[in-house]
Amino acid sequence: MKRHLRRIGILGGSFNPAHQGHRHISLQALKRLRLDEVWWLVSPQNPLKPQAGMAPFEARIESAQKVADHPRIRVTDVEKGLGTTYTAETLARLVRRFPNHRFVWLMGADNLAQISRWNHWTRIFQTVPVAVFDRPTYSLGALSGRAARRFHRERIKESRAGRLADMRPPAWVFLHTPLNATSATALRARGLFRRPGG
């Protein structure tokens, strides 16, 4: 009897703080990509973001758990456990560790626009399929950016998104979804994220 391969979306980030935009992308991914779960990989420290203003790791995990609030969204500190810093390295380790899972990297259009600054960024596309979600003001630039141009032949039609998890990488899709403009930067600026007891 063939073993069921679990289809897992991976949403990585600082989650400083977690917010409804993260949850919105996750719910869309569960539906549109036909995933079993979405894992939130809370990064101990994003190498592209300054440590100043970064809430403690435990506070960010706690905020993510409160916001996720869904049986198929799992908040995890797996990156801390693996001791990895870069997404490409984390994904390679996850693929090896979980051979019965099919992973899909999830990200907003804002990240597609600047992913070419990430360490070994092309390996991300070569390791797992990628789903990119529409985000206000970023999408046009993202779709004309370096990563979209580099992998333009591997972009699949939106109508085939439900099969993405089963495709051999590189394969990616851009999903037009109901927009959610929430951003962690805006929440911090408005003082809506405080350390526990702060």
ROLUM-314787 format. One record per residue (C-alpha): residue number from 0; residue in three letters; y, x, z. Coordinates in nm, 2 decimals. Example, Ala and Ser with C-alpha at 12.3 -4.5 7.8 and 13.67 -1.06 7.14 Angstrom:
residues 2
> pos | code | north | east | up
> 0 | ALA | -0.45 | 1.23 | 0.78
> 1 | SER | -0.11 | 1.37 | 0.71
***
This chain:
residues 198
> pos | code | north | east | up
> 0 | MET | 0.00 | 0.00 | 0.00
> 1 | LYS | 0.34 | 0.14 | -0.10
> 2 | ARG | 0.57 | 0.22 | 0.18
> 3 | HIS | 0.91 | 0.05 | 0.18
> 4 | LEU | 1.19 | 0.29 | 0.11
> 5 | ARG | 1.49 | 0.19 | 0.32
> 6 | ARG | 1.82 | 0.18 | 0.14
> 7 | ILE | 2.09 | 0.33 | 0.36
> 8 | GLY | 2.46 | 0.35 | 0.30
> 9 | ILE | 2.64 | 0.65 | 0.46
> 10 | LEU | 3.00 | 0.61 | 0.56
> 11 | GLY | 3.14 | 0.93 | 0.70
> 12 | GLY | 3.47 | 1.01 | 0.86
> 13 | SER | 3.67 | 1.09 | 1.17
> 14 | PHE | 3.70 | 0.72 | 1.27
> 15 | ASN | 4.02 | 0.80 | 1.44
> 16 | PRO | 4.01 | 0.51 | 1.51
> 17 | ALA | 3.75 | 0.29 | 1.35
> 18 | HIS | 3.91 | -0.02 | 1.20
> 19 | GLN | 3.84 | -0.33 | 1.00
> 20 | GLY | 3.88 | -0.14 | 0.67
> 21 | HIS | 3.56 | 0.06 | 0.76
> 22 | ARG | 3.38 | -0.26 | 0.85
> 23 | HIS | 3.50 | -0.43 | 0.53
> 24 | ILE | 3.36 | -0.16 | 0.31
> 25 | SER | 3.04 | -0.16 | 0.50
> 26 | LEU | 2.99 | -0.54 | 0.47
> 27 | GLN | 3.07 | -0.52 | 0.09
> 28 | ALA | 2.82 | -0.23 | 0.06
> 29 | LEU | 2.54 | -0.42 | 0.23
> 30 | LYS | 2.59 | -0.71 | -0.01
> 31 | ARG | 2.68 | -0.55 | -0.34
> 32 | LEU | 2.44 | -0.25 | -0.31
> 33 | ARG | 2.16 | -0.44 | -0.16
> 34 | LEU | 2.13 | -0.20 | 0.14
> 35 | ASP | 1.92 | -0.24 | 0.45
> 36 | GLU | 2.17 | -0.07 | 0.67
> 37 | VAL | 2.50 | 0.12 | 0.67
> 38 | TRP | 2.53 | 0.43 | 0.90
> 39 | TRP | 2.87 | 0.54 | 1.02
> 40 | LEU | 2.86 | 0.92 | 1.05
> 41 | VAL | 3.14 | 0.99 | 1.30
> 42 | SER | 3.25 | 1.35 | 1.23
> 43 | PRO | 3.31 | 1.58 | 1.53
> 44 | GLN | 3.59 | 1.74 | 1.33
> 45 | ASN | 3.69 | 1.68 | 0.97
> 46 | PRO | 3.78 | 2.03 | 0.84
> 47 | LEU | 4.06 | 1.88 | 0.62
> 48 | LYS | 4.23 | 1.71 | 0.92
> 49 | PRO | 4.42 | 1.88 | 1.20
> 50 | GLN | 4.28 | 1.87 | 1.55
> 51 | ALA | 4.62 | 1.76 | 1.68
> 52 | GLY | 4.61 | 1.39 | 1.73
> 53 | MET | 4.23 | 1.37 | 1.70
> 54 | ALA | 4.09 | 1.16 | 1.98
> 55 | PRO | 3.79 | 1.29 | 2.17
> 56 | PHE | 3.46 | 1.25 | 1.99
> 57 | GLU | 3.32 | 1.01 | 2.26
> 58 | ALA | 3.63 | 0.79 | 2.23
> 59 | ARG | 3.59 | 0.77 | 1.85
> 60 | ILE | 3.22 | 0.68 | 1.88
> 61 | GLU | 3.31 | 0.41 | 2.13
> 62 | SER | 3.58 | 0.26 | 1.91
> 63 | ALA | 3.34 | 0.26 | 1.61
> 64 | GLN | 3.07 | 0.07 | 1.81
> 65 | LYS | 3.32 | -0.19 | 1.91
> 66 | VAL | 3.45 | -0.24 | 1.55
> 67 | ALA | 3.11 | -0.23 | 1.38
> 68 | ASP | 2.97 | -0.52 | 1.57
> 69 | HIS | 2.69 | -0.59 | 1.32
> 70 | PRO | 2.31 | -0.56 | 1.35
> 71 | ARG | 2.30 | -0.37 | 1.02
> 72 | ILE | 2.59 | -0.13 | 1.08
> 73 | ARG | 2.47 | 0.17 | 1.29
> 74 | VAL | 2.72 | 0.41 | 1.45
> 75 | THR | 2.57 | 0.76 | 1.47
> 76 | ASP | 2.65 | 1.11 | 1.60
> 77 | VAL | 2.39 | 1.25 | 1.36
> 78 | GLU | 2.63 | 1.51 | 1.22
> 79 | LYS | 2.70 | 1.65 | 1.56
> 80 | GLY | 2.32 | 1.66 | 1.62
> 81 | LEU | 2.26 | 1.84 | 1.29
> 82 | GLY | 2.54 | 2.09 | 1.36
> 83 | THR | 2.68 | 2.05 | 1.01
> 84 | THR | 3.05 | 2.05 | 0.92
> 85 | TYR | 3.06 | 1.96 | 0.55
> 86 | THR | 2.94 | 1.64 | 0.39
> 87 | ALA | 2.73 | 1.82 | 0.12
> 88 | GLU | 2.54 | 2.00 | 0.38
> 89 | THR | 2.49 | 1.69 | 0.60
> 90 | LEU | 2.36 | 1.48 | 0.31
> 91 | ALA | 2.12 | 1.75 | 0.20
> 92 | ARG | 1.98 | 1.77 | 0.56
> 93 | LEU | 1.95 | 1.39 | 0.58
> 94 | VAL | 1.76 | 1.36 | 0.25
> 95 | ARG | 1.51 | 1.62 | 0.38
> 96 | ARG | 1.48 | 1.46 | 0.72
> 97 | PHE | 1.43 | 1.11 | 0.60
> 98 | PRO | 1.21 | 1.12 | 0.29
> 99 | ASN | 1.14 | 0.75 | 0.31
> 100 | HIS | 1.51 | 0.66 | 0.29
> 101 | ARG | 1.73 | 0.62 | -0.02
> 102 | PHE | 2.08 | 0.72 | 0.08
> 103 | VAL | 2.41 | 0.62 | -0.09
> 104 | TRP | 2.74 | 0.79 | 0.00
> 105 | LEU | 3.01 | 0.53 | 0.05
> 106 | MET | 3.38 | 0.61 | 0.02
> 107 | GLY | 3.72 | 0.46 | -0.06
> 108 | ALA | 3.91 | 0.54 | -0.37
> 109 | ASP | 4.15 | 0.75 | -0.16
> 110 | ASN | 3.86 | 0.99 | -0.09
> 111 | LEU | 3.75 | 1.00 | -0.46
> 112 | ALA | 4.11 | 1.11 | -0.54
> 113 | GLN | 4.08 | 1.42 | -0.32
> 114 | ILE | 3.71 | 1.49 | -0.30
> 115 | SER | 3.75 | 1.79 | -0.53
> 116 | ARG | 3.91 | 1.97 | -0.22
> 117 | TRP | 3.58 | 1.92 | -0.02
> 118 | ASN | 3.34 | 2.21 | 0.02
> 119 | HIS | 3.07 | 2.21 | -0.25
> 120 | TRP | 3.19 | 1.86 | -0.36
> 121 | THR | 2.98 | 1.84 | -0.67
> 122 | ARG | 2.67 | 1.87 | -0.46
> 123 | ILE | 2.75 | 1.54 | -0.30
> 124 | PHE | 2.71 | 1.37 | -0.64
> 125 | GLN | 2.40 | 1.57 | -0.72
> 126 | THR | 2.23 | 1.49 | -0.38
> 127 | VAL | 2.28 | 1.11 | -0.35
> 128 | PRO | 2.42 | 0.82 | -0.55
> 129 | VAL | 2.79 | 0.74 | -0.47
> 130 | ALA | 2.97 | 0.41 | -0.43
> 131 | VAL | 3.35 | 0.41 | -0.44
> 132 | PHE | 3.55 | 0.11 | -0.32
> 133 | ASP | 3.88 | 0.00 | -0.45
> 134 | ARG | 4.17 | 0.07 | -0.21
> 135 | PRO | 4.53 | -0.03 | -0.26
> 136 | THR | 4.76 | 0.22 | -0.43
> 137 | TYR | 4.48 | 0.49 | -0.47
> 138 | SER | 4.24 | 0.35 | -0.74
> 139 | LEU | 4.43 | 0.43 | -1.06
> 140 | GLY | 4.48 | 0.80 | -0.95
> 141 | ALA | 4.13 | 0.83 | -0.83
> 142 | LEU | 3.98 | 0.71 | -1.16
> 143 | SER | 4.18 | 0.96 | -1.35
> 144 | GLY | 4.12 | 1.24 | -1.11
> 145 | ARG | 3.90 | 1.55 | -1.13
> 146 | ALA | 3.58 | 1.40 | -0.97
> 147 | ALA | 3.59 | 1.09 | -1.19
> 148 | ARG | 3.64 | 1.30 | -1.50
> 149 | ARG | 3.37 | 1.55 | -1.40
> 150 | PHE | 3.11 | 1.28 | -1.36
> 151 | HIS | 3.24 | 1.02 | -1.61
> 152 | ARG | 2.91 | 1.01 | -1.79
> 153 | GLU | 2.72 | 0.93 | -1.47
> 154 | ARG | 2.93 | 0.63 | -1.38
> 155 | ILE | 2.73 | 0.31 | -1.40
> 156 | LYS | 2.86 | -0.05 | -1.47
> 157 | GLU | 2.96 | -0.25 | -1.17
> 158 | SER | 2.70 | -0.51 | -1.27
> 159 | ARG | 2.42 | -0.26 | -1.19
> 160 | ALA | 2.55 | -0.17 | -0.84
> 161 | GLY | 2.25 | -0.34 | -0.68
> 162 | ARG | 2.02 | -0.08 | -0.83
> 163 | LEU | 2.23 | 0.22 | -0.74
> 164 | ALA | 2.03 | 0.32 | -0.43
> 165 | ASP | 1.72 | 0.36 | -0.65
> 166 | MET | 1.88 | 0.58 | -0.91
> 167 | ARG | 1.84 | 0.95 | -0.95
> 168 | PRO | 2.17 | 1.13 | -0.88
> 169 | PRO | 2.41 | 1.20 | -1.01
> 170 | ALA | 2.50 | 0.83 | -1.04
> 171 | TRP | 2.80 | 0.65 | -0.91
> 172 | VAL | 2.98 | 0.32 | -0.93
> 173 | PHE | 3.34 | 0.20 | -0.87
> 174 | LEU | 3.34 | -0.14 | -0.70
> 175 | HIS | 3.63 | -0.38 | -0.72
> 176 | THR | 3.62 | -0.57 | -0.40
> 177 | PRO | 3.86 | -0.79 | -0.20
> 178 | LEU | 4.11 | -0.54 | -0.07
> 179 | ASN | 4.17 | -0.44 | 0.29
> 180 | ALA | 4.47 | -0.22 | 0.34
> 181 | THR | 4.40 | -0.12 | 0.71
> 182 | SER | 4.43 | 0.25 | 0.76
> 183 | ALA | 4.37 | 0.47 | 1.07
> 184 | THR | 4.70 | 0.65 | 1.01
> 185 | ALA | 4.89 | 0.33 | 1.03
> 186 | LEU | 4.70 | 0.22 | 1.35
> 187 | ARG | 4.78 | 0.56 | 1.52
> 188 | ALA | 5.14 | 0.54 | 1.41
> 189 | ARG | 5.17 | 0.19 | 1.58
> 190 | GLY | 5.01 | 0.33 | 1.89
> 191 | LEU | 4.71 | 0.10 | 1.86
> 192 | PHE | 4.45 | 0.37 | 1.94
> 193 | ARG | 4.45 | 0.52 | 2.28
> 194 | ARG | 4.20 | 0.74 | 2.47
> 195 | PRO | 3.99 | 0.55 | 2.72
> 196 | GLY | 4.20 | 0.52 | 3.04
> 197 | GLY | 4.51 | 0.64 | 2.85
***
